[in-house]
Amino acid sequence: MQEEGVNLIYSDNINRVCGLCVHAERRTDDEMRCTLRQKTVGITEPDCGKFEYDIFKKTVHKKRRLKTEFTADDFTLD
């Protein structure tokens, strides 16, 4: 739910799991250490209610390169 006057730059439907939280530090491939609760949690465990999204922990996929026939000469102003 969006509060009035708050500009959200992220979607409201973020997957709220410990693996994407600011307060989690990666220990192994499937375990995180919660700095708030001081315990080890699973990477896919639901949030504890103090979830803060860290955009840099989200895995992003590289976009495919477009196949075009353009060259640098097509963009010159002769």
PABATI-495660 format. One record per residue (C-alpha): residue in three letters; x, y, z. Coordinates in Angstrom, 2 decimals, decimal comma. Layout:
! residues N
R	ALA	X	Y	Z
...
END
This chain:
! residues 78
R	MET	0,00	0,00	0,00
R	GLN	1,45	3,36	-1,01
R	GLU	1,55	6,15	1,57
R	GLU	0,49	9,61	0,44
R	GLY	3,41	11,84	-0,49
R	VAL	5,87	8,95	-0,86
R	ASN	7,37	8,39	-4,30
R	LEU	8,01	4,68	-4,77
R	ILE	10,68	3,90	-7,34
R	TYR	10,26	0,14	-6,98
R	SER	7,25	-2,01	-7,63
R	ASP	4,96	-2,90	-4,71
R	ASN	5,09	-6,57	-5,68
R	ILE	8,73	-7,20	-4,69
R	ASN	9,40	-10,75	-3,55
R	ARG	9,95	-10,10	0,17
R	VAL	12,54	-12,72	1,05
R	CYS	15,63	-12,49	3,24
R	GLY	17,89	-12,83	0,20
R	LEU	16,86	-9,34	-1,02
R	CYS	16,95	-7,54	2,34
R	VAL	19,44	-4,84	3,35
R	HIS	19,91	-6,49	6,73
R	ALA	21,00	-9,87	5,32
R	GLU	24,58	-10,91	4,61
R	ARG	25,29	-13,92	2,41
R	ARG	27,01	-16,83	4,19
R	THR	26,63	-19,70	1,72
R	ASP	24,72	-20,22	-1,53
R	ASP	21,46	-20,87	0,34
R	GLU	21,95	-19,21	3,75
R	MET	21,99	-15,59	4,93
R	ARG	22,91	-14,01	8,27
R	CYS	20,28	-11,56	9,53
R	THR	22,00	-8,61	11,22
R	LEU	18,79	-7,59	13,00
R	ARG	17,87	-10,94	14,52
R	GLN	21,49	-12,17	14,74
R	LYS	20,70	-15,60	13,33
R	THR	21,18	-17,61	10,17
R	VAL	18,15	-17,80	7,89
R	GLY	17,39	-19,40	4,54
R	ILE	17,82	-17,25	1,45
R	THR	14,17	-17,83	0,42
R	GLU	12,70	-17,44	3,91
R	PRO	9,86	-14,88	4,12
R	ASP	10,66	-11,51	5,65
R	CYS	10,43	-10,87	9,39
R	GLY	8,47	-7,62	9,08
R	LYS	11,53	-5,34	9,01
R	PHE	12,27	-5,97	5,33
R	GLU	14,14	-3,22	3,47
R	TYR	14,69	-3,87	-0,21
R	ASP	18,29	-3,82	-1,50
R	ILE	18,22	-3,43	-5,28
R	PHE	21,86	-4,52	-5,59
R	LYS	21,08	-8,02	-4,27
R	LYS	18,63	-8,77	-7,06
R	THR	19,97	-10,89	-9,90
R	VAL	19,50	-9,19	-13,24
R	HIS	19,77	-10,70	-16,67
R	LYS	21,62	-9,03	-19,51
R	LYS	19,39	-7,93	-22,38
R	ARG	19,83	-9,57	-25,74
R	ARG	21,66	-7,56	-28,34
R	LEU	19,50	-6,31	-31,20
R	LYS	20,29	-7,68	-34,63
R	THR	20,32	-4,71	-37,00
R	GLU	21,86	-3,84	-40,32
R	PHE	22,81	-0,28	-39,28
R	THR	26,37	1,09	-39,44
R	ALA	27,95	4,24	-38,02
R	ASP	27,58	5,90	-41,46
R	ASP	23,79	5,65	-41,17
R	PHE	23,88	8,12	-38,27
R	THR	26,11	10,85	-39,74
R	LEU	24,75	14,23	-40,83
R	ASP	26,44	14,79	-44,17
END
